Structure formats: C-alpha cells, structure tokens
Amino acid sequence: MLESEFNRINLRKMVVKFYTSVLSDKLIGPIFIRKLGDDLSGVVWATHLDTITDFWASITLGDFAYKGSPFAPHMQLQDLSREAFQRWLELFSATLNSMYEPDLVVELENRSELIAANFMRNLRL
Ligand code: HEM
C-alpha cells in the first residue's frame, strides 16, 4: 500500500531505502562511501540518516528539526557532476514512487529538482 501522507516514520524508511540504492550505484555510491563508509547500520551513517530525515521532515511537515546548511558539505566532495546529480534524482524518484501516492511523489520530486539545480549552479556544474 502506498503512503498517502508524510510522517517521520515513513520518511525515515524512505531515507534508508534511498541510501541503500545509492550505496549500490556504480556512479554515485563511491562518492558517499568515500565520505561516510558503506555500513548503513553503523554510527556514521546513523547520523547522516537522522540529518536527512530531519531535512525532509522540515520540508514536508514544517517541523524545525533540521538546523544544518544543506549545501556546504557538497563543496568538499570529489566527482560531483551533472550526471551524478541526475542519477541522484533518478534514484530518489524511484524510491518515492515505490512508497508514496503520486501527488506526494510529485511534491518531493519538484523540491529535490529545485534543490539539485541550485546545488549545481553553486558548484558551477
Ligand atoms: C550527486 C549528488 C549528491 C551527492 C554525491 C551527495 C553527497 C552527500 C554527502 C556525502 C553528504 C554528507 C556530507 C558530510 O557529512 O560531510 C551529503 C549531505 C547532505 N546532502 Fe547531499 N549529495 C548529493 C545531492 C543532494 C541533493 C540533490 C540534496 C537535496 C535535495 C542533498 C541533501 C543533502 C543534505 C540535506 C545533507 C546534510 C547536510 C548537513 O550536514 O546538514 N544532497 N550529501
């Protein structure tokens, strides 16, 4: 059954599912593994998964749990490219489609595309 609303429980599941697919992707998996390792159930990833769950909760639920600055960490990463962002968006879309009803999918696809476009512009990609 597809989810008909966002909540912290399904956002957390979505985030875990998304990064599981990211880690096994040949193009962008290595970028994440270099920074955070490949153990999704370890401490380093737990922190990232918490941060990202807060990030999407602040967007979809309007809570204020996320207090970071989303762009900054991406400035240090090697191998970012338009192709890498495209892959990120494809994997994100596939995850959303596997979990949420279409209107919710579109909402987060639109948000992620806008953010990715901003990141690429700031990175001069
Ligand atoms: C190819 C594309 C991308 C790659 C390889 C990538 C990689 C990463 C990595 C490795 C981190 C952890 C950095 C650290 O802890 O120092 C990170 C953090 C983060 N990323 Fe991305 N990312 C990508 C695209 C995106 C997009 C499109 C979004 C949003 C729609 C996003 C949102 C975030 C957020 C919110 C954080 C946490 C920032 C913080 O610490 O507050 N990323 N990303």
Backbone and ligand atoms as CSV (ligand in chain L), in Angstrom:
chain,resi,resn,atom,element,x,y,z
A,1,MET,N,N,0.837,-1.216,0.000
A,1,MET,CA,C,0.000,0.000,0.000
A,1,MET,C,C,0.862,1.253,0.000
A,2,LEU,N,N,0.522,2.165,-0.893
A,2,LEU,CA,C,1.296,3.405,-0.949
A,2,LEU,C,C,0.883,4.336,0.190
A,3,GLU,N,N,1.842,5.068,0.687
A,3,GLU,CA,C,1.563,6.024,1.773
A,3,GLU,C,C,0.815,7.226,1.207
A,4,SER,N,N,-0.188,7.693,1.964
A,4,SER,CA,C,-0.968,8.834,1.482
A,4,SER,C,C,-0.629,10.118,2.229
A,5,GLU,N,N,0.279,10.012,3.182
A,5,GLU,CA,C,0.762,11.238,3.837
A,5,GLU,C,C,2.182,11.026,4.342
A,6,PHE,N,N,2.878,12.127,4.507
A,6,PHE,CA,C,4.224,12.044,5.061
A,6,PHE,C,C,4.146,12.012,6.576
A,7,ASN,N,N,4.992,11.180,7.179
A,7,ASN,CA,C,5.196,11.300,8.629
A,7,ASN,C,C,6.644,10.890,8.902
A,8,ARG,N,N,7.098,11.098,10.100
A,8,ARG,CA,C,8.520,10.855,10.368
A,8,ARG,C,C,8.881,9.380,10.186
A,9,ILE,N,N,7.915,8.499,10.441
A,9,ILE,CA,C,8.217,7.067,10.324
A,9,ILE,C,C,8.436,6.681,8.873
A,10,ASN,N,N,7.524,7.129,7.981
A,10,ASN,CA,C,7.735,6.741,6.576
A,10,ASN,C,C,8.864,7.536,5.934
A,11,LEU,N,N,9.124,8.745,6.407
A,11,LEU,CA,C,10.270,9.493,5.862
A,11,LEU,C,C,11.580,8.781,6.210
A,12,ARG,N,N,11.653,8.279,7.415
A,12,ARG,CA,C,12.859,7.558,7.825
A,12,ARG,C,C,13.061,6.313,6.946
A,13,LYS,N,N,11.960,5.577,6.726
A,13,LYS,CA,C,12.024,4.385,5.853
A,13,LYS,C,C,12.462,4.765,4.455
A,14,MET,N,N,11.916,5.868,3.959
A,14,MET,CA,C,12.227,6.345,2.607
A,14,MET,C,C,13.719,6.671,2.504
A,15,VAL,N,N,14.220,7.338,3.523
A,15,VAL,CA,C,15.623,7.755,3.519
A,15,VAL,C,C,16.551,6.523,3.538
A,16,VAL,N,N,16.224,5.552,4.358
A,16,VAL,CA,C,17.034,4.328,4.411
A,16,VAL,C,C,16.999,3.604,3.066
A,17,LYS,N,N,15.816,3.517,2.489
A,17,LYS,CA,C,15.653,2.844,1.200
A,17,LYS,C,C,16.442,3.567,0.107
A,18,PHE,N,N,16.347,4.892,0.124
A,18,PHE,CA,C,17.053,5.687,-0.876
A,18,PHE,C,C,18.569,5.464,-0.774
A,19,TYR,N,N,19.127,5.589,0.427
A,19,TYR,CA,C,20.588,5.451,0.543
A,19,TYR,C,C,21.053,4.011,0.346
A,20,THR,N,N,20.160,3.042,0.574
A,20,THR,CA,C,20.516,1.664,0.242
A,20,THR,C,C,20.742,1.553,-1.266
A,21,SER,N,N,19.857,2.176,-2.051
A,21,SER,CA,C,20.043,2.112,-3.509
A,21,SER,C,C,21.232,2.962,-3.940
A,22,VAL,N,N,21.445,4.080,-3.259
A,22,VAL,CA,C,22.588,4.947,-3.588
A,22,VAL,C,C,23.911,4.188,-3.402
A,23,LEU,N,N,24.020,3.473,-2.282
A,23,LEU,CA,C,25.302,2.801,-1.988
A,23,LEU,C,C,25.640,1.743,-3.017
A,24,SER,N,N,24.633,1.135,-3.640
A,24,SER,CA,C,24.972,0.112,-4.633
A,24,SER,C,C,25.031,0.671,-6.053
A,25,ASP,N,N,24.913,1.982,-6.181
A,25,ASP,CA,C,25.016,2.582,-7.513
A,25,ASP,C,C,26.480,2.810,-7.889
A,26,LYS,N,N,26.836,2.397,-9.098
A,26,LYS,CA,C,28.246,2.462,-9.521
A,26,LYS,C,C,28.749,3.891,-9.664
A,27,LEU,N,N,27.861,4.804,-10.066
A,27,LEU,CA,C,28.299,6.180,-10.310
A,27,LEU,C,C,28.389,6.988,-9.012
A,28,ILE,N,N,27.329,6.995,-8.214
A,28,ILE,CA,C,27.355,7.885,-7.046
A,28,ILE,C,C,27.627,7.163,-5.728
A,29,GLY,N,N,27.475,5.824,-5.717
A,29,GLY,CA,C,27.791,5.075,-4.494
A,29,GLY,C,C,29.171,5.432,-3.938
A,30,PRO,N,N,30.212,5.388,-4.790
A,30,PRO,CA,C,31.569,5.641,-4.291
A,30,PRO,C,C,31.759,7.029,-3.661
A,31,ILE,N,N,31.007,8.018,-4.129
A,31,ILE,CA,C,31.146,9.373,-3.557
A,31,ILE,C,C,30.705,9.347,-2.086
A,32,PHE,N,N,29.599,8.655,-1.837
A,32,PHE,CA,C,29.098,8.550,-0.466
A,32,PHE,C,C,30.004,7.659,0.374
A,33,ILE,N,N,30.464,6.560,-0.216
A,33,ILE,CA,C,31.278,5.607,0.553
A,33,ILE,C,C,32.591,6.250,0.991
A,34,ARG,N,N,33.182,7.054,0.103
A,34,ARG,CA,C,34.426,7.749,0.488
A,34,ARG,C,C,34.229,8.641,1.700
A,35,LYS,N,N,33.065,9.266,1.780
A,35,LYS,CA,C,32.822,10.222,2.868
A,35,LYS,C,C,32.278,9.546,4.130
A,36,LEU,N,N,31.364,8.572,3.940
A,36,LEU,CA,C,30.607,8.051,5.091
A,36,LEU,C,C,30.782,6.547,5.308
A,37,GLY,N,N,31.565,5.888,4.446
A,37,GLY,CA,C,31.716,4.440,4.556
A,37,GLY,C,C,30.526,3.714,3.949
A,38,ASP,N,N,30.558,2.370,4.028
A,38,ASP,CA,C,29.490,1.610,3.360
A,38,ASP,C,C,28.582,0.873,4.333
A,39,ASP,N,N,28.725,1.174,5.622
A,39,ASP,CA,C,27.927,0.454,6.620
A,39,ASP,C,C,26.718,1.285,7.038
A,40,LEU,N,N,25.623,1.034,6.339
A,40,LEU,CA,C,24.414,1.821,6.564
A,40,LEU,C,C,23.867,1.660,7.980
A,41,SER,N,N,24.258,0.566,8.660
A,41,SER,CA,C,23.744,0.410,10.025
A,41,SER,C,C,24.760,0.859,11.076
A,42,GLY,N,N,25.857,1.450,10.619
A,42,GLY,CA,C,26.863,1.931,11.569
A,42,GLY,C,C,26.575,3.344,12.079
A,43,VAL,N,N,27.441,3.811,12.975
A,43,VAL,CA,C,27.230,5.096,13.651
A,43,VAL,C,C,27.302,6.288,12.689
A,44,VAL,N,N,28.266,6.244,11.767
A,44,VAL,CA,C,28.455,7.391,10.870
A,44,VAL,C,C,27.214,7.594,10.007
A,45,TRP,N,N,26.738,6.499,9.431
A,45,TRP,CA,C,25.538,6.599,8.596
A,45,TRP,C,C,24.309,6.939,9.426
A,46,ALA,N,N,24.240,6.433,10.676
A,46,ALA,CA,C,23.065,6.728,11.515
A,46,ALA,C,C,22.908,8.239,11.650
A,47,THR,N,N,24.015,8.937,11.836
A,47,THR,CA,C,23.960,10.398,11.962
A,47,THR,C,C,23.461,11.029,10.669
A,48,HIS,N,N,24.000,10.554,9.540
A,48,HIS,CA,C,23.565,11.109,8.252
A,48,HIS,C,C,22.076,10.835,8.009
A,49,LEU,N,N,21.643,9.615,8.314
A,49,LEU,CA,C,20.237,9.257,8.095
A,49,LEU,C,C,19.317,10.118,8.969
A,50,ASP,N,N,19.762,10.387,10.198
A,50,ASP,CA,C,18.982,11.279,11.088
A,50,ASP,C,C,18.893,12.679,10.488
A,51,THR,N,N,20.051,13.174,10.036
A,51,THR,CA,C,20.085,14.538,9.473
A,51,THR,C,C,19.155,14.652,8.272
A,52,ILE,N,N,19.238,13.650,7.390
A,52,ILE,CA,C,18.442,13.713,6.162
A,52,ILE,C,C,16.948,13.532,6.450
A,53,THR,N,N,16.633,12.675,7.438
A,53,THR,CA,C,15.219,12.531,7.832
A,53,THR,C,C,14.706,13.873,8.358
A,54,ASP,N,N,15.508,14.539,9.185
A,54,ASP,CA,C,15.108,15.865,9.688
A,54,ASP,C,C,14.932,16.856,8.535
A,55,PHE,N,N,15.849,16.766,7.564
A,55,PHE,CA,C,15.797,17.679,6.417
A,55,PHE,C,C,14.454,17.535,5.671
A,56,TRP,N,N,14.085,16.298,5.342
A,56,TRP,CA,C,12.826,16.100,4.600
A,56,TRP,C,C,11.622,16.347,5.490
A,57,ALA,N,N,11.753,16.091,6.792
A,57,ALA,CA,C,10.633,16.398,7.708
A,57,ALA,C,C,10.412,17.902,7.776
A,58,SER,N,N,11.495,18.669,7.744
A,58,SER,CA,C,11.305,20.118,7.815
A,58,SER,C,C,10.627,20.618,6.542
A,59,ILE,N,N,10.890,19.969,5.416
A,59,ILE,CA,C,10.254,20.367,4.159
A,59,ILE,C,C,8.795,19.900,4.090
A,60,THR,N,N,8.542,18.648,4.472
A,60,THR,CA,C,7.197,18.103,4.257
A,60,THR,C,C,6.261,18.336,5.446
A,61,LEU,N,N,6.806,18.389,6.634
A,61,LEU,CA,C,5.945,18.503,7.820
A,61,LEU,C,C,6.051,19.887,8.451
A,62,GLY,N,N,7.006,20.671,7.955
A,62,GLY,CA,C,7.175,22.011,8.520
A,62,GLY,C,C,7.698,21.984,9.943
A,63,ASP,N,N,8.330,20.881,10.348
A,63,ASP,CA,C,8.923,20.942,11.693
A,63,ASP,C,C,10.310,21.573,11.574
A,64,PHE,N,N,10.898,21.867,12.715
A,64,PHE,CA,C,12.137,22.642,12.661
A,64,PHE,C,C,13.334,21.823,13.120
A,65,ALA,N,N,13.243,20.514,12.928
A,65,ALA,CA,C,14.304,19.642,13.427
A,65,ALA,C,C,15.627,19.872,12.688
A,66,TYR,N,N,15.557,20.183,11.401
A,66,TYR,CA,C,16.796,20.339,10.627
A,66,TYR,C,C,17.356,21.736,10.813
A,67,LYS,N,N,18.615,21.777,11.281
A,67,LYS,CA,C,19.215,23.090,11.534
A,67,LYS,C,C,20.516,23.283,10.773
A,68,GLY,N,N,20.779,22.408,9.819
A,68,GLY,CA,C,22.066,22.479,9.120
A,68,GLY,C,C,22.059,23.470,7.975
A,69,SER,N,N,23.126,23.419,7.194
A,69,SER,CA,C,23.109,24.162,5.930
A,69,SER,C,C,23.364,23.140,4.832
A,70,PRO,N,N,22.335,22.830,4.052
A,70,PRO,CA,C,22.385,21.679,3.154
A,70,PRO,C,C,23.491,21.747,2.102
A,71,PHE,N,N,23.800,22.933,1.621
A,71,PHE,CA,C,24.746,22.990,0.507
A,71,PHE,C,C,26.196,22.764,0.935
A,72,ALA,N,N,26.587,23.374,2.043
A,72,ALA,CA,C,28.007,23.435,2.425
A,72,ALA,C,C,28.789,22.122,2.278
A,73,PRO,N,N,28.300,20.998,2.824
A,73,PRO,CA,C,29.110,19.768,2.753
A,73,PRO,C,C,29.416,19.325,1.320
A,74,HIS,N,N,28.593,19.726,0.379
A,74,HIS,CA,C,28.801,19.279,-1.005
A,74,HIS,C,C,29.979,19.962,-1.679
A,75,MET,N,N,30.432,21.078,-1.100
A,75,MET,CA,C,31.570,21.785,-1.709
A,75,MET,C,C,32.863,20.983,-1.616
A,76,GLN,N,N,32.953,20.098,-0.617
A,76,GLN,CA,C,34.189,19.340,-0.419
A,76,GLN,C,C,34.225,18.026,-1.205
A,77,LEU,N,N,33.106,17.655,-1.825
A,77,LEU,CA,C,33.048,16.313,-2.422
A,77,LEU,C,C,33.707,16.273,-3.801
A,78,GLN,N,N,34.445,15.202,-4.042
A,78,GLN,CA,C,35.039,14.970,-5.358
A,78,GLN,C,C,34.010,14.292,-6.267
A,79,ASP,N,N,34.213,14.439,-7.556
A,79,ASP,CA,C,33.443,13.674,-8.553
A,79,ASP,C,C,31.979,14.062,-8.691
A,80,LEU,N,N,31.601,15.233,-8.186
A,80,LEU,CA,C,30.233,15.668,-8.450
A,80,LEU,C,C,30.157,16.157,-9.898
A,81,SER,N,N,29.074,15.836,-10.553
A,81,SER,CA,C,28.896,16.214,-11.956
A,81,SER,C,C,27.393,16.306,-12.203
A,82,ARG,N,N,27.024,16.863,-13.361
A,82,ARG,CA,C,25.598,16.917,-13.683
A,82,ARG,C,C,25.024,15.498,-13.771
A,83,GLU,N,N,25.832,14.609,-14.321
A,83,GLU,CA,C,25.399,13.209,-14.446
A,83,GLU,C,C,25.143,12.585,-13.063
A,84,ALA,N,N,26.038,12.899,-12.118
A,84,ALA,CA,C,25.885,12.371,-10.750
A,84,ALA,C,C,24.591,12.897,-10.124
A,85,PHE,N,N,24.305,14.190,-10.306
A,85,PHE,CA,C,23.058,14.743,-9.771
A,85,PHE,C,C,21.842,14.112,-10.442
A,86,GLN,N,N,21.954,13.892,-11.766
A,86,GLN,CA,C,20.857,13.254,-12.483
A,86,GLN,C,C,20.566,11.866,-11.905
A,87,ARG,N,N,21.627,11.117,-11.651
A,87,ARG,CA,C,21.454,9.776,-11.078
A,87,ARG,C,C,20.820,9.863,-9.695
A,88,TRP,N,N,21.316,10.818,-8.877
A,88,TRP,CA,C,20.741,11.025,-7.531
A,88,TRP,C,C,19.225,11.233,-7.660
A,89,LEU,N,N,18.838,12.099,-8.587
A,89,LEU,CA,C,17.407,12.415,-8.750
A,89,LEU,C,C,16.621,11.193,-9.222
A,90,GLU,N,N,17.204,10.400,-10.124
A,90,GLU,CA,C,16.513,9.193,-10.620
A,90,GLU,C,C,16.284,8.198,-9.482
A,91,LEU,N,N,17.315,7.991,-8.667
A,91,LEU,CA,C,17.189,7.035,-7.560
A,91,LEU,C,C,16.187,7.550,-6.522
A,92,PHE,N,N,16.216,8.853,-6.307
A,92,PHE,CA,C,15.283,9.441,-5.347
A,92,PHE,C,C,13.846,9.260,-5.846
A,93,SER,N,N,13.645,9.527,-7.132
A,93,SER,CA,C,12.321,9.374,-7.723
A,93,SER,C,C,11.842,7.922,-7.638
A,94,ALA,N,N,12.724,6.984,-7.931
A,94,ALA,CA,C,12.343,5.561,-7.871
A,94,ALA,C,C,11.932,5.183,-6.442
A,95,THR,N,N,12.683,5.697,-5.463
A,95,THR,CA,C,12.338,5.400,-4.065
A,95,THR,C,C,10.972,5.988,-3.719
A,96,LEU,N,N,10.768,7.242,-4.095
A,96,LEU,CA,C,9.487,7.897,-3.795
A,96,LEU,C,C,8.334,7.118,-4.418
A,97,ASN,N,N,8.503,6.737,-5.700
A,97,ASN,CA,C,7.433,6.014,-6.391
A,97,ASN,C,C,7.120,4.668,-5.755
A,98,SER,N,N,8.104,4.059,-5.125
A,98,SER,CA,C,7.865,2.756,-4.504
A,98,SER,C,C,7.120,2.885,-3.174
A,99,MET,N,N,7.017,4.109,-2.646
A,99,MET,CA,C,6.447,4.273,-1.299
A,99,MET,C,C,5.232,5.175,-1.179
A,100,TYR,N,N,5.146,6.185,-2.069
A,100,TYR,CA,C,4.128,7.223,-1.847
A,100,TYR,C,C,3.149,7.337,-3.002
A,101,GLU,N,N,1.969,7.854,-2.688
A,101,GLU,CA,C,0.979,8.143,-3.731
A,101,GLU,C,C,1.515,9.260,-4.642
A,102,PRO,N,N,1.018,9.250,-5.904
A,102,PRO,CA,C,1.605,10.124,-6.916
A,102,PRO,C,C,1.705,11.610,-6.551
A,103,ASP,N,N,0.701,12.165,-5.881
A,103,ASP,CA,C,0.781,13.604,-5.571
A,103,ASP,C,C,1.923,13.894,-4.597
A,104,LEU,N,N,2.174,12.970,-3.689
A,104,LEU,CA,C,3.291,13.161,-2.743
A,104,LEU,C,C,4.630,12.978,-3.461
A,105,VAL,N,N,4.644,12.032,-4.401
A,105,VAL,CA,C,5.863,11.811,-5.200
A,105,VAL,C,C,6.235,13.097,-5.931
A,106,VAL,N,N,5.242,13.675,-6.605
A,106,VAL,CA,C,5.496,14.882,-7.405
A,106,VAL,C,C,5.996,16.022,-6.513
A,107,GLU,N,N,5.387,16.135,-5.335
A,107,GLU,CA,C,5.802,17.214,-4.408
A,107,GLU,C,C,7.303,17.117,-4.092
A,108,LEU,N,N,7.752,15.923,-3.742
A,108,LEU,CA,C,9.176,15.795,-3.378
A,108,LEU,C,C,10.098,15.751,-4.585
A,109,GLU,N,N,9.601,15.241,-5.709
A,109,GLU,CA,C,10.421,15.321,-6.934
A,109,GLU,C,C,10.691,16.787,-7.270
A,110,ASN,N,N,9.636,17.595,-7.208
A,110,ASN,CA,C,9.814,19.012,-7.541
A,110,ASN,C,C,10.802,19.682,-6.593
A,111,ARG,N,N,10.647,19.400,-5.307
A,111,ARG,CA,C,11.562,20.020,-4.337
A,111,ARG,C,C,12.999,19.583,-4.584
A,112,SER,N,N,13.171,18.273,-4.823
A,112,SER,CA,C,14.543,17.774,-4.990
A,112,SER,C,C,15.167,18.314,-6.275
A,113,GLU,N,N,14.356,18.465,-7.327
A,113,GLU,CA,C,14.902,19.007,-8.591
A,113,GLU,C,C,15.345,20.457,-8.421
A,114,LEU,N,N,14.545,21.218,-7.683
A,114,LEU,CA,C,14.919,22.625,-7.449
A,114,LEU,C,C,16.209,22.725,-6.635
A,115,ILE,N,N,16.297,21.903,-5.601
A,115,ILE,CA,C,17.496,21.946,-4.743
A,115,ILE,C,C,18.723,21.491,-5.539
A,116,ALA,N,N,18.550,20.404,-6.312
A,116,ALA,CA,C,19.681,19.917,-7.125
A,116,ALA,C,C,20.128,20.988,-8.116
A,117,ALA,N,N,19.167,21.686,-8.725
A,117,ALA,CA,C,19.524,22.746,-9.685
A,117,ALA,C,C,20.310,23.853,-8.988
A,118,ASN,N,N,19.890,24.211,-7.778
A,118,ASN,CA,C,20.632,25.225,-7.002
A,118,ASN,C,C,22.042,24.759,-6.685
A,119,PHE,N,N,22.151,23.507,-6.229
A,119,PHE,CA,C,23.469,22.956,-5.895
A,119,PHE,C,C,24.379,23.005,-7.128
A,120,MET,N,N,23.842,22.567,-8.271
A,120,MET,CA,C,24.665,22.524,-9.492
A,120,MET,C,C,25.102,23.926,-9.884
A,121,ARG,N,N,24.189,24.878,-9.752
A,121,ARG,CA,C,24.553,26.258,-10.104
A,121,ARG,C,C,25.657,26.769,-9.165
A,122,ASN,N,N,25.483,26.510,-7.866
A,122,ASN,CA,C,26.504,26.960,-6.898
A,122,ASN,C,C,27.845,26.272,-7.106
A,123,LEU,N,N,27.787,25.033,-7.593
A,123,LEU,CA,C,29.032,24.273,-7.829
A,123,LEU,C,C,29.610,24.544,-9.222
A,124,ARG,N,N,28.923,25.400,-9.986
A,124,ARG,CA,C,29.333,25.722,-11.359
A,124,ARG,C,C,29.401,24.469,-12.239
A,125,LEU,N,N,28.413,23.577,-12.037
A,125,LEU,CA,C,28.376,22.358,-12.858
A,125,LEU,C,C,27.469,22.571,-14.060
L,1,HEM,C1,C,25.253,13.510,-6.683
L,1,HEM,C2,C,24.569,14.202,-5.792
L,1,HEM,C3,C,24.870,14.203,-4.317
L,1,HEM,C4,C,25.889,13.628,-3.619
L,1,HEM,C5,C,27.019,12.747,-4.130
L,1,HEM,C6,C,25.699,13.981,-2.239
L,1,HEM,C7,C,26.511,13.571,-1.187
L,1,HEM,C8,C,26.375,13.953,0.123
L,1,HEM,C9,C,27.272,13.558,1.190
L,1,HEM,C10,C,28.483,12.637,1.046
L,1,HEM,C11,C,26.839,14.175,2.314
L,1,HEM,C12,C,27.464,14.069,3.706
L,1,HEM,C13,C,28.485,15.148,3.841
L,1,HEM,C14,C,29.090,15.235,5.198
L,1,HEM,O1,O,28.562,14.682,6.177
L,1,HEM,O2,O,30.141,15.895,5.302
L,1,HEM,C15,C,25.654,14.931,1.966
L,1,HEM,C16,C,24.915,15.680,2.852
L,1,HEM,C17,C,23.676,16.206,2.573
L,1,HEM,N1,N,23.049,16.193,1.345
L,1,HEM,FE1,FE,23.810,15.504,-0.387
L,1,HEM,N2,N,24.568,14.749,-2.107
L,1,HEM,C18,C,24.019,14.917,-3.357
L,1,HEM,C19,C,22.870,15.596,-3.675
L,1,HEM,C20,C,21.986,16.114,-2.768
L,1,HEM,C21,C,20.702,16.682,-3.086
L,1,HEM,C22,C,20.126,16.830,-4.507
L,1,HEM,C23,C,20.138,17.053,-1.896
L,1,HEM,C24,C,18.787,17.660,-1.601
L,1,HEM,C25,C,17.738,17.538,-2.395
L,1,HEM,C26,C,21.083,16.718,-0.845
L,1,HEM,C27,C,20.884,16.967,0.500
L,1,HEM,C28,C,21.821,16.799,1.484
L,1,HEM,C29,C,21.656,17.235,2.864
L,1,HEM,C30,C,20.437,17.934,3.462
L,1,HEM,C31,C,22.823,16.869,3.541
L,1,HEM,C32,C,23.146,17.095,5.017
L,1,HEM,C33,C,23.818,18.442,5.183
L,1,HEM,C34,C,24.112,18.716,6.643
L,1,HEM,O3,O,25.070,18.131,7.183
L,1,HEM,O4,O,23.339,19.493,7.274
L,1,HEM,N3,N,22.192,16.152,-1.402
L,1,HEM,N4,N,25.392,14.779,0.640
